[in-house]
């Protein structure tokens, strides 16, 4: 424990600082937010998940979820708990791929023009996340299955051909869209 203790404490402190910043923002927006049972639950669930990750994207998603929890129009308590569990279970790469599948046009725009079509969703992902490699296709397909199994993206064959008209179509489900909104 002597080697892990200082790193664990550092991770905890970094998370609490991120959380404090978000809570300060909330104080000026939502009166009495800290008294809501779901907000307290969201903080506890997010803290548990935050202590188990080093991925900045996931920490940001957890912080945003806590910040969105008490806002008017936030998902119901059960949905919030489901979404917090998803952030805990999924990797930062899952979240990046989900964002690409939610708005392929924006992702392609950011990455540059996509000229090649016809080789499946892997092409879109490789184009938008260049650090992925063709050797990872089985891994990327598993991530896609994970997202499908959670109901976040539409059922689609990962290796199916993509024609130009379909390359830029949104592939997230309504649940996936709401999840991304909650963690953004």
N, C-alpha and C positions, 0 to 999 in steps of 0.2 A: 504494500500500500504506500510505502515511502516514495516510490517513483511516480505513482499515479495521483496521489493526493494533491500535489501542487498543480498538476495539469487539470484535474477535476475542478479544483477551486477556481482556477483561471477561467475555465469554461463557464462555470456557474456565474462568476462575476461579470463576464462579458454578456451573458444572456440577461442578467438582471439590469445591466445598463441599457441594453436594447429595449427591454420591457419598460423601464422607467421613462425613457424618451417617449414611448408610445402612450403611456399612461398620462404623461404631462400634456400631450396633444389632446387626449380625450377630455381632460379636465376642463379645457376651454370650449369643448363642443357639446358634451352630454352631461347634464346635471344628474347627480345621483347614480351614475353608471356603476360605481364600485359596490353599491348595495344590491345589485341584481345577482341572484344565485348563479345564473349561467355565466356571467362575467367571471366570477370567482372560480367556477369550474373550468372555464376556458383558460384562465391563467395557470391553474394547477396542471391541466392536461398538456398545455403548450410547454410548460416548464419541464415536465417529465420528458417530453419528446426532445426538447432543446438540449437537455443534458446528454442525450444519447447520440448527438450528431455534431460533426464538424463542418457540415456543408452550409455555406453562407446562404445559398438560395433557400434551403429549408428553414434556416433561422429567420430569414426575412418573411417567409410564408407564415410561419408560426406567429411572429410579431404582428403581421397584418391581420391574421385571424383574430388574435386577441383584441386588436384595435377595432375590428369590424363587429365583434360579438355584441356589444351593447347598442349599436347604432339602430335607428329605426329602419325597418325593412330587412334586418338581419334574418338569416334562416332560423327556423324553430330550433329548440334545444337539441332534439335528437339529430337533426341534420348537422348542426354545428359539431356535435360530438363525432359524428361520422366523418366529417371533413377533417377534423383534428387528427383522427385516427389515420386517415389517408396520408396526411403529411408525415406522420410518424412512420408509417410503413413504406412509403414510396421514397425513391432516391431523388436527388436534384435532377438527374437525367430524365426521370419519369416526368417531372414537372415541366422541364424544358420541352420535351416531346409533346406533352399535352398542350402547351401553349402554341406550338407550331401547328398542331392539328386543329386548334381552335381558330387560328387566323393565318392560314398558309400564305395569303397575299402579303401580309405585313412581314412575315418571316422571310419570304422570298425576296421582298424588297430590300430588307436589311442585309441579306446575304449576297445579293446580286442576282441578275437574271438567270433563271433556270432554263437552259437550252435543251437538255436531254429529257426525254419522256419515255415511258414504257416499261420501266423495270421495278415498279412497285413503290411502296411507301419508303423503303430504305433509301431510295434516291433523294426523295424530298428531305428526309432526316439528314443524310450525309451532306446535302447541299447547305442546309441551314445550320448544322452543327458539324463543321469541317473536321473537328478532332475525332469524330467517330470514323471507323474504318470499315471497309467491306468485310473484313475478317470478323467484325462484331455483328454481322447480320442476324445470326441466331439469337444473340443477346438482345438486339433491338426488337426482334420479333417477340421475344418474351416480354419485354417492357410493354409493347403494344397489347399483348394478351392480358397483362396485368391491368392495364387501363380499361380494356374491354370488360374484363371480369368484374370490375368495380362499377361498371355502367357509366364510365366517364367519356367513352368514345363509342361511336356507332360500330356495329359489327361489320367487319370488312376484312377481306383476305389481305394480309400484309404483303404478300408477294404478287398480288394481282396487278395487272397492267394499269398504268395511269395514262389516260389520254390528256391532252392539253387542257380541255374543258374541265376535267375533274381534278386536276392538280391543285387548283386553288380553292376547292370547295371545303367548307368547314366540316370537320368530322367529329366534333364533340357532340355529346348528347346535351339535353337541357341540364342534367345533373352536373356534367363536366363544366358547362359554362358557369353555373352557379358556384361550383367549387373554385374555379379560377377567380371569379369575382370576389369570393370570400377571402381568398389568400392574397389578393392584390391590394 
